[in-house]
Amino acid sequence: MKIVVLDGQALNPGDLSWQGLADLGELQVYPRTPEEKIKARAQGAEVLLTNKTPLTAETIADLPDLKYIGVLATGYNVIDIKAAAEKGIVVTNVPAYGTDAVAQFVFALLLELAHHVGEHNHAVKDGAWQRADDFCFWNYPLVELQDKVIGLIGYGRIGQRTAELARAFKMKIVAYDRSAEQKKADPEINTANIKFLSLTDLYKTSDIISLHCPLTETTRDMINRQSIAQMKEGVIIINTARGELINETDLAAALESGQVSGAAVDVLAAEPPTSNNPLLNSENTIITPHIAWASHESRQRLLKTVVANLTAFLAGNSINQIN
């Protein structure tokens, strides 16, 4: 059985082992695959694995041997699911592998905005503290998280783990979730000391807002001029979910006016950012290159599940199937 990984670099730049997949068939790993080479590299493969390399209906139609597509991620928008289903091709993904990594990254961003560790490190290395007239030296306000209200938009696995970390910092937690009543009734979900609110009330209440919801037509651009106007002055906004949840032009304007005191985003509407992205020149803004998920441990869990998904498929008992 021929197994082809179209863009292995995204998951494994060399610090993980592909042996689990190699044990299942004839494995060919490409670090990355440009669009014009997808069909040629995929020919003859019964199994295709992809992270971001798209598999369109046209491509799928030209791959007669293909039986299985494994997405090396949770999101599967790069696959034409309908076309795969029509050809009887099983498509699987990897849910929940990055829960701890992303929640931890939320607090990495939040703590940087609260203490400006990087900026103060640079100031010392550039000699600013040494040149200062006073021993007590800081360039930015330093903020404690205790008793601050963090508003979580979305209370899935990552939102729940973020809440656990917020409890450790003695923060007050409010949340909005479309399935709030179901989650409150679920004994497996910890909702202790969490107040579920409407979006409007969450906006009015929160000192910090962290996004953990999926991108839908309803949530697209949900952080915009109108919603920001409802927020507390000086609110902090963190996004590790999907870039299109935020209207970046409106956020940049709010950062300039001070209505939003700081923003940290690991995701953008266009990735990598275009040169005219307004957040690139915004003060008090942290932008990271979509890395919240990418801890070594998280990627190891992802690869382990990829192997488990394919093993189950070969045994006639597919798991994590999305079509």
N, C-alpha and C positions, 0 to 999 in steps of 0.2 A: 504494500500500500504506500502510495506516494503522499507525503505530507509536506506542504509548502507554507512557510512563514513569510509573508510579504514585507513586513516591516518590523523585524525583530529588535532593532535598535531602541525603539520606544520603550519596550519592556525590559530588555536585557542588553545593556551596553557592554557586557562582558563580565559582570560580577555575579551572574547566576548560571546555572547549568541547564542545558537543553536535554540532558540525558533521558529524563522522563518521557519526552516525546520521541526521542530517537529509539527508545525501546519498543515503541508501538508501530514503527514503520520506517520507510526510507525518508529521512528528514533532509530538507533543503531549507536553509535559513538565509534570507536576504535582509541586510540591515535596513534597506528602504527600497521602495519600488516606485519609479515614476509612472505616471498614468499610461504612457505609451508602451510600457513593458509589462503591464499587468497580465494581459491575455497570454503573452508568450511564456511568461514564467509560471502561469497557472495551468498551462496545458498538461493534461495527463494526470493532474492531481485529483485524488479522491477527497482529500482534506485540505482546506485552505484556512489559514489563521491570519487574522489581520487586526491591527489596532486602529489605524486611521486611513489606511489605503482603501478607497471605495470599491465596492463591488456592485455595479449597476445591473439593471435588467439586461442590457445589451451584452455586458461581459459574461454574466451568468449563462445567457443563452448560448454562448460560444464555448462552454466548458462541459462537454458531454459526460466526462468521467466524474464530475464533482458530485459528492454525496453529502458533504458536511462542511459547514462554515463555522469556525469558532472565533468569536469576537474577543480580542484580548483587552477587554474593558467591560464596563457596565453598559454604557450607552452604545446603541447599535444603529444610529442614524446613517452610518456609512454603508449599510447593507440594504439592498432592495428586498425587503422581507417578503413582499407579495410574489415577486419573481422567483425567489428561492422556494417558497411554498408550492407554487405551481409546478415546479420541477421535482418536487418531493425531496428537496434538500433540507436537511435539518440545520437550524441555526441556533447556537447557544451563546450565552454571555457569562460574565463573572460578576455576580452581585456581591456587595458588602465587603469586599476585600480591603477597602481603604478607610473604613470607618474610624479606626483609631488614629491613623495618619492624618486624615483631614481635620478631625476635631482638635488634635494637637496643633496643627498648623493654624487653625483659627486663633488659638491663644498665642502662638508665636507672633502673629500679626498684631493681635490686640496688645500684647505686652510691649511690642516695639512702638506702637502709637502712644502707649501710656508712659513710656520711659525714654524713648528715643535713644536706645542703647547704641545703635550704629553711629548716629550723629555725634554722640558724646565720645565715643571711641575715636572717631576721626578728629574731633576737636583736640583731644589730648595728644594724639600722634602728630597733629599739625602745630602743636605748641601753644594753642589758645589758652589752656589752663595755666601753663607756665608763664604766660605773659599777663595773666589777669591780675588786677589790683587786689583782689580778695581771694582767700582760700576757698570760700564757698562759691562754687562755679557751676552753673547749668545754663544751657542755651534755650531750653524749652521747659514748659511746665511739666511737672512730674505728677502723675495721677494714680491714686490707689483704686483697685477694682472692688474692694470690699464695699458692700451696700449699694453699688451701682446696679442699675436695672438693665439686664441684657434681654433683648427681645429676639426670640428665635422664630423666624418665618419658615415653617416646616418642621415637623417633629418626627421625622423618620429616624433611621439608625444613627445618622451623623448628628442630627439635631439632639437626639437623646444623649449621645456620648458627649456632645458639647455641654449639655446641661449638667452632666456629672462633673465635668471639669469646673464649670461655673460654681457649683456647690462648694468645691474645694477652696475656691477663692472667696467664699461667703458672699456671693453676689445674689441679688434678687432676680428671679427668672420668670419671665412671661413668655407666652408662646401663642402663635396662631397656626392652626392646622385644620384643613378641610374635614378631617376625620377625628376631630378632637374628642367627641363623645365616645367613639369606639376605642380610642387610645386610653382614655380615662378608665374605661371599663375592662381593659385588657390587663390581667394580673401579671403578664410578662413585661409590661412597660412601666417604668418608674416615672410616675407623674407627681411624686411627693414634692411639696413646696413649689409647685408650678401653677401659675395662674394662666388659664387659657382665655384669650381676649379676642375681640374682633380686630381686624387689621387697623382700623381707625384708632381704636384705643391703644393698641400696641405702639403705633406711631407716636401717640401723645405721651406715652408712659416711659419709653425706653431711652436710656442714656447711650446704649450701644445696640445696634441692630445687625444681626448675622443671618444671612440668607442660606436656607437649606432646602429649598423647594425645587421641584422639577420645572423645566421650561415648557410652558403651554401657551396657547393663544391668550389665555387669561392672565398669566403671570409675565408675559413679555413686556418689558419696559415698565414693570410695576413700580420701580423706584424712579420717579420722574418729578417734574416740577410741582405737580399737584400733591403727590404723596409726601414729598420732602417738606412742603409748606405746613403739613400737619404735624411734623416731628418737633421734638424739643430742640430749641436752639443749641447748637454745639454738639449735636448727636454725632456718634461715630458709626460708620457703615462698613461692614465686612462682607465680602462675597467670595465664597469658595465653591459656589454651585454652578451657575451658568452665566456667562457674560451678558447675554441678552436680557437678563432680568433687570438690568439697569440702563436707563437712558444716560449715556455717558456725557452728553452735552449738558444735560440738566444737572447732573452731579457735579461737573466741573464748575458750573455757575454757582452752585450752592457752596462749594468749597471756597470759591473766591469771595463770596459774600459773608462767609462765616456761619451760615445756617448749619452747615456740616463742618465740624471742626477737624475731622480726619476721616480718611477712607483707606481701606486696604483691600485690594482685589487680586485674586489669583487667576481670575478668568476675565476675558474681554469679549466684546461682541465680535471682533475680528481678531484671530490669533494666527501668527504674531500680530501686534498692533500695526495699523497703518500709520504713516508719518503724521497724519493730521488728527490722530486720536487726541481729544482735548485733555484727557487725563495725564498725558505724558508731561505736560507743563504745569500741572496743578500742584500747589503747595500742600504739604501735609498729606501726601498720597503715596502709598506703597503699592507698587505693581510687581508681582512675581510671575514667572513664566509657566503657569499651570502646573505647579509641582506639588501641590498639597497631597496628592495621592501617591507620590513617587518614592516614599521611603524604601529602603532595602527590604525591610520586613513585609511591607505591603506588596511590593512586586513579587516577593517570594510566595506569598499567599496566592496572588493572582496566578502565577505560573503553576502552582500546585493544583489549583482548581481547573485550569485549562487542561492539564493532564487527566484529572478526574472526569471532566466532562467528556473528553474523547474516549477514555476507557469505558465509561458507561455506555456511550453510543455504540462502540464496537461490540459490547455485550448485549445490545438490543434493549437497553434500558436507559434512554436519554434523560439527563438531568439538566436543569437550567436552560431548557429549550424555550425559545421565545417566538416560535412560529408554529 
